[in-house]
Amino acid sequence: MSAPTFMLLGDAALTVSTSLARELHADLRVRPLPGVHESVPALNLLTVLFDPLTLDGSTLEDTLRSRLAGLHVHAPTESRTLVIPVSFGEDVGPDLAWCAAHTQRSEAAFIAALCDLTLEVAFLGFTPGFAFLTGLPAGLQMPRLDAPRERVPPGSVALGGPWAGVYPRATPGGWRIVGHTAMEFFDLSRPEPVPWQPGDRVRFEALT
């Protein structure tokens, strides 16, 4: 495991590049540090937002180095499995036929292969509620579109490179759309606006 690297972003944020980013994020939630407002995980990266009037960046870096020394990679104990019902193909999955042909499968076989997988939320990003789902085998990884669509409907289930995802809202997007779900992935009226967090497991379930 490589040594972590740190970089200040202005005077109120510190990024930590480490393979233990998820574990450090979880540790900061369990054992919060005075002066730290929030930590935001990405893929092998954690951004820590802090109050520069009560905490300076060098002190925070020293503390985080100490925290990292006591952590190790492990499966999160609080991970959940989220089952997402999906309508595949036809009008809601315009790229399904292309994806199936790309893998030399029938559409039914392609759907079955995708629904047999247990994916994992690697990190959240791009737009509120969007999760980058990892775990696609090489045979189901799809090249992105040559030209992104100007509008991808909310609830679109899509594949792009090594990732799968669900668009929580209408946005431009260049991933291959294979289906649609009615689930809401960003709702500020709920106690937890976003239903998934890094480490959660995800399965797609085909609706008939």
C-alpha positions as CSV (number, residue, x, y, z in Angstrom):
1,M,0.0,0.0,0.0
2,S,1.5,3.3,-1.0
3,A,2.0,6.2,1.4
4,P,-0.9,8.7,1.6
5,T,-0.4,12.1,0.0
6,F,-2.0,15.4,1.2
7,M,-2.8,18.6,-0.6
8,L,-4.4,21.8,0.7
9,L,-7.3,23.2,-1.2
10,G,-7.3,26.9,-0.2
11,D,-7.3,27.4,3.6
12,A,-10.4,25.3,4.5
13,A,-10.0,21.9,2.8
14,L,-7.4,19.1,2.7
15,T,-7.4,16.2,0.2
16,V,-6.0,12.9,1.2
17,S,-5.0,10.5,-1.5
18,T,-5.0,7.0,-0.1
19,S,-6.4,3.5,-0.7
20,L,-7.9,3.8,2.8
21,A,-10.1,6.8,1.9
22,R,-13.3,5.0,2.7
23,E,-12.1,3.7,6.0
24,L,-10.8,7.1,7.0
25,H,-14.2,8.6,6.1
26,A,-15.9,6.1,8.3
27,D,-13.5,6.7,11.1
28,L,-14.1,10.4,11.0
29,R,-17.8,9.8,11.2
30,V,-17.4,7.6,14.3
31,R,-14.7,9.7,15.9
32,P,-15.2,13.3,14.6
33,L,-12.4,15.8,15.0
34,P,-12.9,19.3,16.5
35,G,-12.9,21.9,13.7
36,V,-13.7,19.4,10.9
37,H,-17.1,20.1,9.2
38,E,-17.3,17.2,6.8
39,S,-15.4,14.6,4.8
40,V,-16.3,13.8,1.2
41,P,-15.1,10.5,-0.2
42,A,-14.2,9.7,-3.8
43,L,-12.2,6.9,-5.4
44,N,-9.1,6.6,-3.3
45,L,-9.5,10.2,-2.3
46,L,-11.0,12.0,0.7
47,T,-11.6,15.7,1.0
48,V,-11.8,17.0,4.5
49,L,-13.5,20.4,5.1
50,F,-12.4,22.2,8.2
51,D,-12.7,25.6,10.0
52,P,-9.3,27.4,9.5
53,L,-10.1,29.6,12.5
54,T,-9.9,26.6,14.9
55,L,-7.7,24.2,13.0
56,D,-4.8,24.6,10.7
57,G,-4.0,22.4,7.7
58,S,-0.6,21.1,9.0
59,T,-2.1,20.0,12.3
60,L,-5.0,18.3,10.6
61,E,-2.5,16.5,8.2
62,D,-0.5,15.2,11.2
63,T,-3.7,14.0,12.9
64,L,-5.0,12.2,9.8
65,R,-1.6,10.6,9.3
66,S,-1.9,9.2,12.8
67,R,-5.4,8.0,12.1
68,L,-4.4,6.3,8.9
69,A,-1.6,4.4,10.6
70,G,-4.2,2.6,12.7
71,L,-6.6,1.7,9.9
72,H,-6.7,-1.3,7.5
73,V,-8.8,-2.2,4.5
74,H,-11.9,-4.1,5.5
75,A,-15.4,-4.7,4.4
76,P,-17.7,-2.0,5.8
77,T,-19.8,-3.5,8.6
78,E,-22.7,-1.1,7.9
79,S,-23.0,-1.9,4.2
80,R,-26.5,-2.5,2.9
81,T,-27.8,-4.3,-0.2
82,L,-30.1,-2.2,-2.3
83,V,-32.2,-4.0,-4.9
84,I,-33.2,-1.7,-7.8
85,P,-36.2,-2.8,-9.9
86,V,-35.5,-2.0,-13.6
87,S,-37.6,-2.0,-16.8
88,F,-35.1,-2.9,-19.5
89,G,-35.1,-2.1,-23.2
90,E,-37.8,-0.7,-25.5
91,D,-38.3,3.0,-25.1
92,V,-36.6,3.2,-21.7
93,G,-33.4,1.4,-22.7
94,P,-32.4,2.7,-26.1
95,D,-28.9,1.2,-26.0
96,L,-29.8,-2.3,-24.7
97,A,-29.8,-3.9,-28.2
98,W,-26.4,-2.3,-29.0
99,C,-24.9,-3.5,-25.7
100,A,-26.2,-7.0,-26.1
101,A,-24.9,-7.3,-29.6
102,H,-21.5,-5.8,-28.4
103,T,-21.2,-8.7,-26.0
104,Q,-22.5,-11.3,-28.5
105,R,-25.5,-12.0,-26.3
106,S,-29.3,-11.9,-26.8
107,E,-31.0,-9.1,-25.0
108,A,-32.5,-11.5,-22.5
109,A,-29.0,-13.1,-21.8
110,F,-27.5,-9.6,-21.4
111,I,-30.2,-8.6,-18.8
112,A,-29.7,-11.8,-16.9
113,A,-25.9,-11.4,-16.8
114,L,-26.3,-7.8,-15.5
115,C,-28.9,-8.8,-12.9
116,D,-26.7,-11.7,-11.6
117,L,-24.1,-9.2,-10.5
118,T,-23.7,-7.7,-7.0
119,L,-22.2,-4.3,-7.6
120,E,-20.8,-1.9,-5.0
121,V,-21.1,1.9,-4.5
122,A,-17.5,3.1,-5.0
123,F,-18.3,6.8,-4.5
124,L,-20.9,9.5,-5.1
125,G,-20.4,12.3,-7.6
126,F,-21.3,14.0,-10.9
127,T,-24.7,15.1,-9.6
128,P,-26.5,14.8,-6.2
129,G,-27.5,11.1,-5.7
130,F,-25.4,9.7,-8.5
131,A,-23.4,6.6,-7.5
132,F,-20.5,5.1,-9.4
133,L,-21.1,1.4,-9.2
134,T,-18.1,-0.9,-9.5
135,G,-18.0,-4.6,-10.1
136,L,-18.8,-4.9,-13.8
137,P,-16.7,-7.8,-15.4
138,A,-14.8,-6.9,-18.5
139,G,-17.4,-8.6,-20.7
140,L,-20.1,-6.2,-19.6
141,Q,-18.1,-3.0,-19.6
142,M,-19.4,-0.7,-22.4
143,P,-17.7,2.1,-24.3
144,R,-19.2,5.5,-23.8
145,L,-21.1,7.2,-26.5
146,D,-19.1,9.1,-29.1
147,A,-21.3,12.2,-28.4
148,P,-23.1,12.6,-25.1
149,R,-26.9,12.9,-25.1
150,E,-28.1,16.4,-24.2
151,R,-30.7,15.0,-21.9
152,V,-30.8,11.7,-20.1
153,P,-34.1,11.1,-18.3
154,P,-34.1,10.6,-14.5
155,G,-34.1,7.0,-13.5
156,S,-32.1,5.9,-16.5
157,V,-29.9,2.8,-15.8
158,A,-26.7,3.1,-17.7
159,L,-23.2,1.6,-18.3
160,G,-20.1,3.6,-19.1
161,G,-16.6,2.1,-19.1
162,P,-16.0,0.1,-15.9
163,W,-19.0,1.7,-14.2
164,A,-22.8,1.3,-13.9
165,G,-25.1,4.0,-12.6
166,V,-28.5,5.5,-12.3
167,Y,-29.2,9.1,-13.3
168,P,-31.1,10.7,-10.4
169,R,-32.2,13.7,-12.4
170,A,-32.3,14.8,-16.1
171,T,-28.8,15.7,-17.1
172,P,-26.5,15.4,-20.2
173,G,-24.8,12.0,-20.2
174,G,-22.6,9.8,-22.4
175,W,-23.2,6.4,-20.9
176,R,-25.2,3.6,-22.6
177,I,-28.8,3.5,-21.3
178,V,-30.2,0.0,-20.9
179,G,-33.2,0.5,-18.7
180,H,-35.2,2.7,-16.3
181,T,-36.1,2.5,-12.6
182,A,-38.9,4.5,-10.8
183,M,-36.7,4.7,-7.6
184,E,-35.8,8.2,-6.3
185,F,-32.1,8.7,-5.6
186,F,-32.2,12.3,-4.4
187,D,-35.1,13.7,-2.4
188,L,-34.5,16.5,0.1
189,S,-37.8,15.8,1.8
190,R,-36.4,12.5,3.2
191,P,-34.3,12.2,6.4
192,E,-31.6,10.6,4.2
193,P,-31.9,12.4,0.8
194,V,-29.6,9.8,-0.8
195,P,-30.4,6.1,-0.3
196,W,-26.9,4.8,-0.8
197,Q,-23.4,5.4,0.5
198,P,-19.9,4.1,-0.5
199,G,-19.6,0.5,0.4
200,D,-23.2,-0.4,-0.1
201,R,-24.0,-3.3,-2.4
202,V,-26.4,-3.0,-5.3
203,R,-28.4,-5.5,-7.4
204,F,-30.6,-4.8,-10.4
205,E,-33.8,-6.8,-10.6
206,A,-35.6,-7.0,-14.0
207,L,-39.3,-6.2,-14.0
208,T,-41.5,-8.3,-16.3
